[in-house]
Amino acid sequence: MPTSRADVATEHASRYLQQLCKHWSHKFPVEFDPHHGAIQLSLGRTVMDADDEALHIAVAADDVAALERLETVVADHIKRFAFREELTFDWQKAA
């Protein structure tokens, strides 16, 4: 199962984690608290951890095409929530 991760520098990591989980909770299985969240989307699984400096995101999907789509969907949603700041998603594929 292909996986990748991104560490997104932001002081608002917990806020974005919770917003994304709440946003998708009506449509997908979601578990979250202020510091950890997991979402099982149709494309794959997203797991997030928030600390004071960054939002740490790991995604996994059945194939590379789905993984790349999941990276884009997750990043695009978080960027919309974070419209007041410029976030950088540097996805690193697992070896």
GUMARTI-964630 format. One line per 5 residues: number of its first residue (from 1); for each residue x, y, z of N, C-alpha, C, O. Coordinates in pm, 1 decimal, padded with zeros to 6 digits. Layout:
N
NUM> X Y Z X Y Z X Y Z X Y Z ~ ...
//
This chain:
95
1> 00085.1 -00118.1 00000.0 00000.0 00000.0 00000.0 00089.4 00124.2 00000.0 00162.4 00145.9 00096.7 ~ 00086.1 00205.3 -00104.2 00168.2 00326.1 -00109.9 00128.1 00426.0 -00000.7 00010.0 00444.2 00029.0 ~ 00229.3 00489.7 00057.7 00206.4 00590.2 00161.4 00295.3 00710.9 00137.8 00398.7 00702.1 00071.7 ~ 00253.2 00823.7 00193.1 00336.3 00943.6 00192.3 00300.4 01027.5 00313.3 00199.1 01005.6 00379.8 ~ 00387.1 01124.3 00339.5 00361.2 01211.5 00454.0 00410.0 01352.8 00424.4 00495.7 01375.6 00339.0
6> 00352.1 01446.0 00498.4 00392.6 01586.4 00488.0 00385.6 01648.4 00626.2 00293.1 01621.9 00703.0 ~ 00483.3 01730.5 00656.8 00485.0 01809.5 00780.0 00462.1 01954.2 00739.3 00546.8 02016.4 00675.3 ~ 00346.4 02006.6 00777.5 00304.4 02138.3 00733.2 00321.4 02237.2 00848.9 00251.6 02228.6 00949.9 ~ 00414.2 02330.0 00833.0 00441.9 02426.8 00938.9 00324.5 02522.7 00956.5 00285.0 02592.0 00862.7 ~ 00269.1 02526.0 01078.2 00160.6 02617.7 01111.3 00139.9 02617.7 01262.1 00156.3 02515.0 01328.0
11> 00104.1 02732.4 01315.6 00070.2 02742.6 01457.4 -00074.4 02700.1 01482.0 -00117.3 02691.8 01597.1 ~ -00150.0 02673.1 01375.5 -00292.7 02641.4 01386.0 -00322.2 02495.8 01349.1 -00431.1 02464.8 01301.0 ~ -00226.9 02408.1 01371.2 -00240.5 02268.5 01330.6 -00364.0 02201.8 01390.8 -00437.9 02133.5 01319.9 ~ -00386.7 02220.5 01518.8 -00501.2 02157.3 01583.4 -00632.4 02205.8 01523.1 -00724.1 02126.5 01501.6 ~ -00641.7 02334.1 01496.1 -00762.5 02390.2 01436.0 -00790.4 02325.2 01300.5 -00903.5 02284.6 01273.6
16> -00688.1 02315.1 01215.0 -00707.6 02258.9 01082.0 -00739.9 02109.5 01088.6 -00822.9 02060.5 01012.0 ~ -00675.0 02037.6 01179.1 -00703.5 01896.3 01198.0 -00850.8 01877.4 01233.1 -00919.6 01795.3 01172.4 ~ -00898.5 01953.2 01330.7 -01037.3 01939.6 01373.7 -01135.8 01982.6 01264.9 -01240.0 01919.4 01247.2 ~ -01103.5 02089.2 01192.2 -01192.2 02134.4 01084.4 -01205.5 02027.9 00976.4 -01315.8 01999.9 00929.4 ~ -01093.1 01968.7 00937.1 -01097.6 01867.4 00831.9 -01176.4 01745.0 00878.6 -01257.6 01690.7 00803.6
21> -01152.7 01702.3 01001.3 -01225.3 01585.7 01053.4 -01374.9 01614.1 01062.9 -01456.0 01530.0 01023.8 ~ -01412.2 01729.2 01113.4 -01554.4 01763.6 01122.3 -01616.6 01774.2 00983.3 -01729.6 01730.4 00961.8 ~ -01543.0 01832.3 00889.9 -01591.8 01850.6 00752.9 -01628.8 01716.5 00689.4 -01730.9 01706.1 00621.3 ~ -01545.9 01613.8 00711.5 -01568.8 01485.4 00647.7 -01644.7 01386.4 00735.2 -01674.8 01275.8 00690.3 ~ -01676.0 01423.5 00858.6 -01737.9 01327.4 00951.1 -01879.3 01286.7 00909.4 -01926.7 01180.3 00949.2
26> -01946.5 01368.9 00830.6 -02081.2 01333.4 00785.7 -02080.0 01234.0 00670.1 -02183.3 01176.5 00635.8 ~ -01962.3 01213.9 00610.0 -01952.4 01133.6 00488.6 -01862.9 01009.8 00503.3 -01882.0 00910.8 00432.8 ~ -01765.4 01015.5 00594.7 -01666.7 00908.9 00610.3 -01646.4 00875.9 00757.9 -01675.3 00959.2 00843.8 ~ -01597.1 00755.7 00788.8 -01561.1 00724.2 00927.7 -01444.9 00813.2 00974.4 -01340.3 00819.6 00909.8 ~ -01465.2 00880.8 01086.8 -01367.1 00976.8 01137.9 -01353.2 00959.0 01288.5 -01451.8 00938.5 01359.3
31> -01229.4 00967.3 01336.2 -01200.1 00971.8 01480.0 -01104.0 01088.0 01500.8 -01007.9 01102.9 01425.3 ~ -01128.8 01170.9 01602.7 -01033.7 01279.4 01626.4 -01048.3 01338.5 01766.4 -01151.9 01326.9 01832.0 ~ -00940.1 01401.8 01808.4 -00936.6 01487.1 01925.9 -00849.4 01606.8 01884.9 -00807.8 01612.7 01769.2 ~ -00820.3 01700.8 01972.9 -00744.2 01819.1 01929.7 -00603.5 01791.0 01876.1 -00544.9 01876.6 01809.8 ~ -00548.6 01672.5 01904.1 -00409.3 01646.8 01864.6 -00390.8 01531.9 01766.9 -00281.5 01514.2 01713.0
36> -00495.8 01453.0 01742.7 -00483.7 01337.9 01653.6 -00616.0 01317.2 01580.1 -00723.9 01330.9 01637.9 ~ -00605.2 01284.0 01452.3 -00725.8 01254.8 01375.0 -00699.5 01148.1 01271.0 -00588.6 01136.6 01218.9 ~ -00802.9 01069.5 01240.9 -00793.5 00966.7 01137.7 -00922.8 00967.5 01057.2 -01032.4 00970.2 01113.2 ~ -00908.5 00965.2 00925.5 -01022.8 00969.7 00834.8 -01006.8 00856.4 00733.1 -00902.2 00843.4 00669.6 ~ -01109.8 00776.1 00718.5 -01108.9 00668.8 00619.1 -01192.6 00714.4 00499.8 -01314.0 00694.0 00497.1
41> -01127.2 00776.6 00400.7 -01196.5 00823.3 00281.4 -01206.6 00710.1 00180.4 -01140.5 00607.3 00195.1 ~ -01288.4 00728.4 00078.7 -01298.5 00627.0 -00025.7 -01165.8 00611.7 -00101.2 -01136.6 00503.6 -00152.3 ~ -01085.8 00717.9 -00108.7 -00955.7 00713.4 -00176.5 -00848.2 00643.2 -00093.9 -00754.8 00585.4 -00149.5 ~ -00861.2 00648.3 00038.3 -00759.0 00592.1 00125.7 -00771.2 00648.6 00265.8 -00872.3 00709.9 00300.4 ~ -00669.2 00628.0 00345.7 -00671.1 00668.1 00486.1 -00579.5 00788.4 00508.5 -00468.9 00795.6 00455.0
46> -00628.7 00882.4 00589.0 -00551.4 00999.8 00627.3 -00539.4 01001.8 00779.3 -00639.6 00990.2 00850.0 ~ -00417.6 01016.5 00829.3 -00392.8 01026.9 00972.9 -00316.2 01156.1 00996.3 -00218.8 01184.7 00926.6 ~ -00360.6 01234.7 01095.2 -00298.0 01364.0 01123.5 -00264.2 01374.8 01270.9 -00336.9 01325.3 01357.1 ~ -00152.2 01440.8 01298.3 -00112.6 01474.3 01434.2 -00075.8 01621.4 01436.5 -00007.0 01671.4 01347.6 ~ -00123.4 01690.2 01540.5 -00099.7 01834.3 01552.5 -00013.0 01862.7 01674.8 -00033.0 01805.0 01781.6
51> 00083.4 01952.3 01657.2 00158.3 02004.8 01770.4 00165.3 02156.2 01755.2 00099.0 02212.2 01667.8 ~ 00243.4 02222.6 01837.5 00247.4 02368.8 01837.0 00313.7 02428.2 01713.3 00297.9 02547.1 01685.8 ~ 00387.8 02346.3 01638.2 00463.8 02398.4 01525.3 00418.5 02348.0 01388.6 00448.4 02410.5 01286.9 ~ 00345.6 02234.1 01385.1 00313.6 02175.7 01254.5 00195.8 02079.2 01261.8 00159.1 02027.9 01367.5 ~ 00139.2 02057.7 01144.0 00040.2 01953.3 01123.5 00111.4 01841.4 01047.2 00159.7 01861.9 00935.8
56> 00117.2 01724.4 01107.8 00186.1 01609.2 01049.4 00080.3 01518.9 00987.5 -00008.9 01469.9 01056.8 ~ 00090.7 01497.1 00857.2 -00011.9 01423.7 00783.3 00051.0 01300.9 00718.9 00157.4 01309.2 00657.6 ~ -00016.0 01186.8 00733.4 00024.0 01063.7 00664.3 -00097.2 01013.4 00587.4 -00207.8 01007.4 00641.2 ~ -00075.9 00977.3 00461.4 -00184.5 00924.7 00378.7 -00142.1 00790.0 00320.8 -00024.1 00766.1 00294.9 ~ -00240.8 00702.8 00301.2 -00216.1 00570.5 00242.9 -00332.5 00537.3 00150.4 -00447.8 00568.2 00180.3
61> -00300.8 00474.0 00037.7 -00403.3 00437.7 -00060.3 -00365.3 00305.0 -00126.2 -00254.4 00254.8 -00107.7 ~ -00458.0 00249.7 -00202.6 -00435.5 00120.2 -00265.9 -00334.9 00124.3 -00380.0 -00268.3 00024.5 -00407.4 ~ -00323.1 00239.5 -00447.2 -00227.3 00250.1 -00557.5 -00173.7 00392.7 -00564.7 -00224.8 00483.0 -00498.4 ~ -00071.0 00411.3 -00645.3 -00002.7 00540.7 -00653.6 -00095.1 00650.6 -00704.7 -00089.9 00763.4 -00655.5 ~ -00179.2 00619.4 -00802.0 -00271.0 00721.1 -00856.2 -00368.2 00768.1 -00748.3 -00392.7 00888.1 -00735.9
66> -00423.1 00676.8 -00671.1 -00514.9 00714.2 -00562.8 -00441.4 00791.4 -00455.4 -00496.6 00885.2 -00397.8 ~ -00316.5 00753.2 -00427.4 -00237.1 00824.6 -00327.0 -00215.0 00969.7 -00368.0 -00231.4 01060.6 -00286.6 ~ -00178.3 00991.5 -00492.4 -00154.6 01128.0 -00540.0 -00282.9 01210.2 -00537.3 -00279.8 01328.8 -00504.6 ~ -00394.0 01148.8 -00570.9 -00523.3 01218.8 -00564.4 -00557.6 01252.3 -00419.8 -00605.8 01361.9 -00391.4 ~ -00533.3 01159.3 -00328.5 -00560.3 01182.9 -00187.1 -00473.5 01296.1 -00132.6 -00522.2 01380.2 -00057.0
71> -00347.0 01299.3 -00169.6 -00258.6 01409.6 -00129.0 -00318.5 01544.0 -00172.2 -00322.9 01639.1 -00094.1 ~ -00363.6 01550.3 -00295.6 -00420.4 01673.8 -00349.6 -00548.6 01712.7 -00277.4 -00566.5 01828.9 -00240.9 ~ -00637.2 01616.8 -00256.7 -00765.6 01645.3 -00191.2 -00743.4 01695.3 -00048.1 -00804.5 01793.7 -00006.5 ~ -00656.7 01628.1 00026.4 -00629.8 01668.4 00165.2 -00566.9 01807.6 00167.6 -00611.3 01893.8 00243.5 ~ -00465.4 01830.4 00086.6 -00397.8 01960.8 00084.4 -00493.1 02072.2 00043.2 -00493.4 02178.8 00104.8
76> -00573.3 02049.4 -00059.3 -00665.7 02152.4 -00106.1 -00767.6 02190.1 00001.2 -00798.7 02308.0 00018.2 ~ -00819.2 02092.4 00072.8 -00915.9 02122.1 00179.0 -00851.1 02202.2 00292.0 -00908.2 02300.2 00339.7 ~ -00732.6 02160.6 00334.2 -00666.1 02232.7 00443.3 -00629.5 02373.8 00399.9 -00641.6 02467.4 00478.9 ~ -00585.1 02390.9 00276.0 -00552.6 02525.3 00226.4 -00675.3 02615.9 00229.6 -00662.9 02735.0 00258.1 ~ -00792.8 02561.8 00201.0 -00915.0 02642.4 00208.6 -00943.1 02686.5 00351.6 -00983.4 02800.4 00374.8
81> -00922.1 02597.1 00447.1 -00942.2 02634.0 00588.0 -00838.5 02736.8 00632.0 -00866.3 02819.4 00719.0 ~ -00720.8 02732.7 00573.6 -00608.3 02817.4 00615.0 -00588.2 02935.1 00521.8 -00474.6 02973.5 00493.8 ~ -00696.6 02992.5 00473.6 -00684.9 03097.8 00372.5 -00607.5 03219.8 00421.4 -00563.8 03301.3 00340.2 ~ -00589.9 03233.8 00552.2 -00516.7 03349.8 00605.8 -00365.2 03330.8 00604.7 -00290.3 03425.2 00630.1 ~ -00320.5 03209.4 00575.4 -00176.1 03184.2 00572.6 -00141.3 03094.8 00454.1 -00226.0 03021.7 00402.7
86> -00017.6 03101.9 00412.4 00031.8 03023.9 00299.7 00096.7 02896.5 00352.9 00201.9 02902.0 00416.6 ~ 00034.3 02782.5 00327.0 00087.3 02655.0 00375.2 00160.7 02582.8 00263.0 00125.1 02594.6 00145.8 ~ 00264.0 02507.6 00301.1 00341.7 02429.6 00204.9 00328.1 02281.6 00237.1 00351.2 02239.0 00350.3 ~ 00290.4 02203.9 00136.4 00277.5 02059.2 00148.4 00387.0 01995.5 00064.4 00379.8 01994.8 -00058.5 ~ 00487.9 01942.3 00131.0 00598.6 01875.3 00062.5 00584.1 01725.6 00088.6 00644.5 01671.8 00181.4
91> 00503.8 01659.4 00006.3 00473.7 01518.1 00026.5 00598.4 01434.6 00000.5 00665.1 01450.0 -00101.8 ~ 00628.5 01346.3 00094.6 00742.2 01255.0 00084.2 00688.7 01112.4 00077.1 00624.6 01064.8 00170.8 ~ 00715.0 01045.3 -00033.5 00671.4 00907.1 -00050.3 00755.0 00815.7 00040.9 00875.2 00835.8 00058.2 ~ 00689.0 00716.4 00097.6 00759.3 00619.0 00180.4 00843.5 00529.4 00090.3 00804.5 00498.3 -00022.3 ~ 00958.0 00489.0 00140.6 01048.7 00404.8 00061.2 00999.3 00262.3 00052.0 01063.7 00178.5 -00011.1
//
